[in-house]
């Protein structure tokens, strides 16, 4: 019996960790946030944000895994077309006290909108992590939140044209 429990534990550990190679996880996002916080210029930060939004678009399915195997472990319900994520960093554009979530997974229009962000029309960029981000955005903000603030009327007009600002 002990041997069976031990084998079950080993198989479970292997199964639970089998997604790590193609999975966006807490560690990867924490490392990105650490590098982001070291950046000094707004232009450098905007470039990193745009690249991160673009790179994260391929992660299209939240990973909801249990560390207990139930049923037949040979039948995996993991689709090869999906790229899983444990959590994503939220990118929020705050424009005239209205928040727009910049998530390229949701719509390709967001990629276009993120290209509209420039040093001239971005007022400030604030990165939150840990308790601060979780307090503001709940479990969605557990990997961190980057808030871009702008008061650019031109940006507002362009986002209205894309039907992203109502």
C-alpha positions in Angstrom: 0.0 0.0 0.0 2.8 2.4 0.9 4.5 1.7 -2.4 1.3 2.4 -4.3 0.8 5.7 -2.6 4.5 6.6 -3.3 4.1 5.7 -7.0 0.9 7.8 -7.1 2.7 10.7 -5.6 5.6 10.4 -8.1 3.2 10.2 -11.1 1.2 13.1 -9.8 4.3 15.3 -9.3 5.4 14.4 -12.9 1.9 15.2 -14.3 1.6 18.5 -12.4 5.0 19.7 -13.6 4.7 18.5 -17.2 3.2 21.8 -18.3 6.0 24.0 -17.0 8.0 24.2 -20.2 5.2 25.8 -22.3 3.4 27.5 -19.4 3.5 31.2 -18.4 4.1 31.0 -14.7 4.5 33.2 -11.6 8.3 32.9 -11.7 8.5 34.1 -15.3 6.3 37.1 -14.6 8.1 38.0 -11.4 11.4 38.0 -13.2 9.8 40.3 -15.9 8.4 42.7 -13.2 11.8 42.8 -11.6 13.5 43.8 -14.8 10.7 46.2 -15.6 11.2 48.0 -12.3 14.9 48.6 -13.0 14.0 50.5 -16.2 14.3 54.2 -15.9 13.0 55.8 -19.1 9.4 55.9 -20.1 10.3 54.9 -23.7 12.1 51.8 -22.5 9.2 50.8 -20.3 6.7 51.3 -23.1 8.8 49.1 -25.4 8.9 46.4 -22.7 5.2 46.6 -22.1 4.3 46.4 -25.8 6.6 43.4 -26.2 5.2 41.6 -23.2 1.6 42.1 -24.4 2.6 40.8 -27.8 4.5 37.8 -26.3 1.7 36.9 -23.8 -1.0 36.7 -26.5 -0.1 33.1 -27.3 -1.0 32.0 -23.7 -4.7 31.6 -24.2 -5.9 29.1 -21.6 -5.7 29.4 -17.8 -4.0 26.5 -16.2 -6.3 24.9 -13.6 -4.5 21.9 -12.4 -5.0 19.9 -9.4 -2.1 18.1 -7.7 -4.2 15.0 -7.1 -4.7 12.5 -9.9 -8.3 11.3 -10.3 -9.2 8.8 -12.8 -7.0 7.6 -15.7 -3.8 9.6 -16.0 -3.2 8.4 -19.5 -6.1 10.4 -20.8 -4.9 14.0 -20.8 -7.4 16.7 -21.4 -4.7 19.2 -22.3 -5.0 20.3 -25.9 -1.8 20.8 -27.8 -3.1 23.9 -29.5 -3.5 25.7 -26.2 -0.7 27.4 -24.4 -1.4 27.6 -20.7 -0.7 30.3 -18.1 -0.9 30.2 -14.4 -1.4 34.0 -14.3 -0.7 37.0 -16.4 0.5 40.5 -15.6 -2.3 42.9 -16.1 -1.7 45.9 -18.3 -4.3 48.6 -17.7 -4.6 51.9 -19.5 -6.2 54.6 -17.3 -7.5 57.2 -19.7 -9.7 60.0 -18.2 -10.5 57.8 -15.2 -11.7 55.0 -17.4 -9.7 51.7 -17.4 -9.0 49.7 -20.5 -7.5 46.2 -20.0 -4.7 45.7 -22.6 -4.9 42.0 -23.2 -4.1 40.9 -26.7 -5.6 37.5 -26.0 -9.0 39.1 -25.9 -8.8 41.0 -29.3 -6.2 41.8 -31.9 -7.4 45.4 -31.7 -5.5 45.6 -28.4 -2.3 45.1 -30.2 -3.1 48.0 -32.4 -4.1 50.1 -29.4 -0.8 49.3 -27.6 1.0 50.5 -30.7 -0.7 53.9 -30.2 1.0 54.4 -26.8 3.9 56.7 -27.0 6.1 58.6 -24.6 4.2 61.8 -25.6 0.7 60.5 -24.7 1.7 58.5 -21.6 1.7 60.5 -18.4 2.9 57.9 -15.9 3.6 54.2 -15.6 3.1 52.5 -12.3 4.0 48.9 -11.6 2.2 47.1 -8.7 2.9 43.7 -7.3 2.1 41.5 -4.4 -0.5 42.8 -1.9 -1.0 46.1 -3.7 -2.0 44.5 -7.1 -4.1 41.9 -5.4 -5.9 44.5 -3.3 -6.9 46.5 -6.5 -7.5 43.7 -8.9 -8.1 40.6 -6.8 -6.8 37.2 -8.0 -6.4 38.6 -11.5 -3.7 40.9 -10.2 -1.7 38.4 -8.3 1.2 38.3 -10.9 1.3 42.1 -10.9 -0.3 45.1 -12.6 1.1 47.8 -14.7 -1.0 50.9 -14.9 -0.4 53.4 -17.7 -2.0 56.8 -17.1 -2.8 59.2 -19.9 -4.8 62.4 -20.4 -4.2 62.6 -24.2 -7.4 63.6 -26.0 -5.8 62.4 -29.3 -5.3 58.9 -27.8 -8.9 58.9 -26.5 -10.1 59.8 -30.0 -8.1 57.1 -31.7 -9.3 54.5 -29.2 -12.9 55.6 -29.8 -12.3 54.9 -33.5 -11.1 51.4 -32.6 -14.3 51.1 -30.4 -12.2 50.5 -27.3 -13.2 53.6 -25.5 -16.9 54.3 -24.9 
